[in-house]
Amino acid sequence: MASIDYAALAAKHITRPAETKRMPNFLIYARNKKGKTTFSLSGGIDKTLILDPEDGTDEMKAKNPHVWKVSRWEDLDDYCNYLRYGDHPYTWTSVDGLTRFSNLALKYVMRLQEEKSLDRIPGMVQLKDYGKAGELMKDFLTRLHAIPNVGVIFTAQERMFEASDSEEDEDAETADAMFVPDLPKGVRGYANSIVDVIGRLYVVKNDEGKPERRLWIGESLKYDTGYRSDFVLPDYMRNPTAPKLTRLIRTGKESASPAKA
């Protein structure tokens, strides 16, 4: 029996975080028209690929981004394989609207079950369909998270629930209401566990009375937010962008240090 070189095996598998070149993953949620798309494209129009279900980007003619459209759950295989193995110019991908992808997964599960069973009523959702669709979503999120050289920006609509809905989230017990990404609870929890930042976009008036976009990332009992970083970061960012947020979680500073003469 051939001996195993465990030192060589360890050298292959052991890494250190400071040497890792992985791009970050963000989950950004907000109400309509608060800037999710603007943030998604902040890494550069020509460096960002938007994954779009249900033709949600058709009116973005002024920005004219790079868009990969999907109409079936099966289409996602080609998209993931292209980003992982293809020769492409993208450093960011935006998964535009996780809520819509959850619906796409549910439709796929329902169609499979309808094809298998003659007793199945077309168009009727069963409780077990939600669980299977949720597992598909988790697998999809895992595949994107594992792409080595592409940062992923997940976006979602905002949903509010009352504190009396105690089964929804244990943190809600200490708040009158809580604002979270509009996703099934299991999918939301899994997405939170794999992203580096979950942030809530909102707009306020600044000292000059002008609208200012902000991204709340600090720990909160009211918002489903947080970050993974070695540094203690501010609760929110003004006029956030994906590159600024990446720099913030990795250096503790929004702006790059000036070059030394």
N, C-alpha and C positions, 0 to 999 in steps of 0.2 A: 504494500500500500504506500503510495507516494506521500511524503511528508508535506505539510502545509506551511508555507512561509507566513506566519501570522504577523510579523513585523511589516512585510510588504502589503499584506491585506489591510492592516490598520492604517498605513500611510495612504492608502487609496481612499479610505472611507472617512478618516478623521479630518475635520476642517475647523477653522476658527472664524468667528463672525466677521472680524476685521478684514479677512481675506475674501469674503464672499462678495460676488459682484451681482447678486440677484436684484432685479428691479422691484420696487415696492408695489403692494396692492392696496387700493383704497376703496372704501364703500361710502358713497356720498348720497345723502338723501335730502329731499326738500319738497315743499309744495310746488305747484306749477309756476313756471316763469320766474324762478329764483336764481337761475344760473347754472344748473347742472350741466347743460351742454357746453356753456362757456368754459367751465372748469374742465370738462372732458377733453376739450381741444386745446387746453392751455400749454400742453407739451409741444405744440406745433402742428399745424394743419397737415403738413406733408410727412410728419413723423407719427401720426395717429391714425389707427384704423378703427372705425366704428362698426360694431356688430349690431345690426338693426333688424328687429322683427316687425312685421306689419307696417312697413313703409313709413316709419316715424320720422325719417330725415328728408323726405321729399321736398319740403319747403325751405331747406337750408341752402338755397341757391347762392346767396351772397358769400357765405363761408365756403361752400363747395367742398366739403370734406371727402375723405376716402371712406367709402361705405361698403360693407359686405352684408348683403341682405339675406335673410333666412325666412322661409315660410313653413318649413317642417323641422321637427326636432332632429331628424337624420342629417340635415344639412350642417349641423354643428361639428361633425367629425372632420369634414374637409377644412373648416375654418381653424380648428385647433391644430390639426396636422400642418397646415400651412405656416402658422405662426411658430410652431416648434421646429419644423424641419425645413421650411422653405427659405429661399434667398429673398429677403424683403427689406424695405427701408424703415420699418416701423420700430419705434422704441416704446410706444404706448398703444394699448388697445382699450377702447371704451365699450363696455357691455351695457348698451343703452336701455335701461329699464328692466331690472331683474323681475319685476312683477309680471311683465309680459312673457318672459321666458318661463316662469312658473306655469303660466296658462298654456304655453306651447307644450311643455312637458305633460301637463294634465291631458290635453287633447290627444297627444301621442299614446298615452297609456289607455285612454278610453277607446281609441281606434283599435289598438291591439286586442283589447278584451272583447270588443264587438265582433272582431273577425274570428275569435276563438269560440264564442258561445252564441248559439242560435237563440237562446232565451234572453239574451241581453237586449234591453230596450235602447235603441240608438239615441245618443244625446243625453242620456241620464247618467249623472255622476254617482258612483258608489263610494262609500267611506274609504275602502281599501285603495281606491284610485289615488287619493291624496297622498297616502303613504308611499306608494310606488313612484309617483311624480316627484315627491320630495327626495327620494333616493337618487333619482335621475339628476335632479338639480345639484345635489351634493357632489356627485361624480363629475358633473360639468365644472363646478367651481374648483374642484381638486385639480382637474386637468389644466385649467387656466393658471392656477397658482403655481403649478410645476413648470411652466414655461420659463426658461432661465434668463432670457435677455429682453423680455418685454414686460413693462409695467402694466398692470390691469386696473382700470377705473370702473368699478361697478356703480351704477346709479339706480336709484329707486324712488318711488313716490313716498311721501310722508303719510303716516296714519296716526291718529290719536285714539287712545282708549282711556276710559275712566278708571280711577283707582279701585272702584268697586268690582272691576273685572279681575279678581285676585288670581285667577288661574293663568292670566296672560303673562304676567311678569312679577316676580317677587319684589322688585324695586318699586313697583307702582304703589305698594302699600304705604310708602312714606311721601307720596305726592298726590295732588288732586287729580292730575292727568299726566300721561306720559306720551311722548312723541317718538315713533320708531319707524324704520323702513317698512313699507307695506309688503311684507312677505309672510308666508306661512311660518309659524313659530320655529319649527325645526330647521328650516332653511335659513332663517334669520340668525339663529344661534350658531349654526355652522359657519355662515359667512362671517360673522363677527370673530370667530375663532381663527380664521385664516388670514384676514386682512391686517395690515399694519396700522391703519387708521380707519375709524368709522366716524364720519363727521356730518353735521347738519348745516346746510346752507340756509342763510336767511339774509334779509335786507333791512338796514336801519338808516336813519338820517344822521349824517355826521355833524360835526360842530358848525359846518358851513351850510347846513340844511339840505345837503345833496345826498341822494341815495348812495349807500355804501354796502357792498356785498361782503358778508363775513361767513367764516366757517368755524362753527363751534366744535372743538375737539376735546375739551376738558371733561373730566369726570363730572357726571351730573345725575341727579335723581329724576330730573324731568325729561332729559334727552338720552337716547340710546347712542352714546358717544364714548370715545376713548382712543388711546394710541399705544403703540409699542415703541419705546425709545429709552435710551440710557439717560436722557436728560429730562428735567422738569420743564415742561413747555407751557406757554400761555394758554388760557382757556379758549381763545379764539384767534383767528388770523383775519387781517383786513385784506380785501381783494386777493383771495387765495388763488394760487396756481399749482399745478402738479409739481413742477420743478421746485418751487418755493417750499411746498409741503415736504417734499423728499429731503431737501437740504435741512429743514427744521428738525425732522425726526432723527437725522443722522449727525448733525453738528450742534443742534440746539440753537441755531441762528437762521433767520429767514434770508439774510443777505450774505452773499459770498464775501469772504475776507479780501480786502484790497491786496493786490499783488505787491510784493516787496520790490523796491528799486534795486 
